[in-house]
């Protein structure tokens, strides 16, 4: 089947695409797969082996940096130390009047080609928003901080920075001089071509930092491969650490835990919710397609964070999310999202529906397509919140 947008690989594309079996050998869509539990055990073992996370996520005891009341919410600013890198900073938000244990949601921030910010992109904590964060929330989230909106509905919401965003970012001063020049062609504040070791301060410097961080992604990915791990392995390690902390809080019901996010947050949702059954309800927004779509047409629009080498030999991308069956799953896509082709978004939806139907859990999967481009706006958020209410509240 030809791709509607042709091939980035020219005459080579269809040959490489032809290597992708449909369904792949470990997909539950395979006729031979009839035992759901046995399939999940085999497929999960393969995924965990391929993502190669750097050990089991630790149980952390965060340091409370501060607590504030804002717009009806109690907001805690937290930090915890992982075995590598600077401390992870996070925000925990809940209704100020909450008394009993409440359902919890791990809100996963997006990529958005902005690594200077992480958790700030989907939260508000009572301090003035940076202009770039305001612009980001206006563009992608309908002017909302969706983590706050969900918390106001009665949830305990945890939002943490993941490698390499915000508190988990790689700084200029941490890398050799020649690496500081990657992707930095402008002269900002009298500093040319990456000669600075200072952190960005102005809007122009932050935008320059984000260009540099984008250029650095290929280096990071290759370095992680050389270390025997993968980018999904790293963010799974960090997201599962945050998930464990959220479940262990005295004010959160560990049996009513969800996760979700847009774009890069949707990507993280697929990996986390597909491989960790502690997530009882999952919302993937703006990141559902097929490996074929990425191979032939859309790899250039995406981060290196999506890729686990050799995984396409065993599972298509929707198959990874389907590993959570029969647990509830929601997919929200935008029909005119330039990051994916409509043809392959529809194929991905069909793959998910086939697995959930085969597992006799069709009522636990919802796939919705919204008109317009890449976003998680107010109407889409309301559908996601209703989904969490149905399965967690």
Secondary structure, 3 states (H helix, E strand, C coil): CCCCCCCCCHHHHHHHHCCCCCCCCCCCCCCCCCCHHHHHHHHHHHHHHHHCCCCCCCCCCCEEEEEEEECCEEEEEEEECCCCCCCEEEEEEEECCCCCCEEEEEECCCCCCCCCCCHHHHCCCCCCCCHHHHHHHHHHHCCCCHHHHHHHCCCEEEEECCCCCHHHCCCHHHCCHHHHCCCCCCEECCEECCCCCCCCCCHHHHHHHHHHHHHHHHHHHHHHHHCCCCHHHHHHHHHHHHHHHHHHCCCEEEEEEEEEEECHHHHHHHHHHHHCCCCCEEEEECCCCCHHHHHHHHHHHCCHHHCCCCHHHCCCHHHHHHCCCCCEEEEEEECCCCCCCHHHHHHHHHHHHHHHHHCCCHHHEEEEEECCCCCCCHHHHHHHHHHHHHHCC
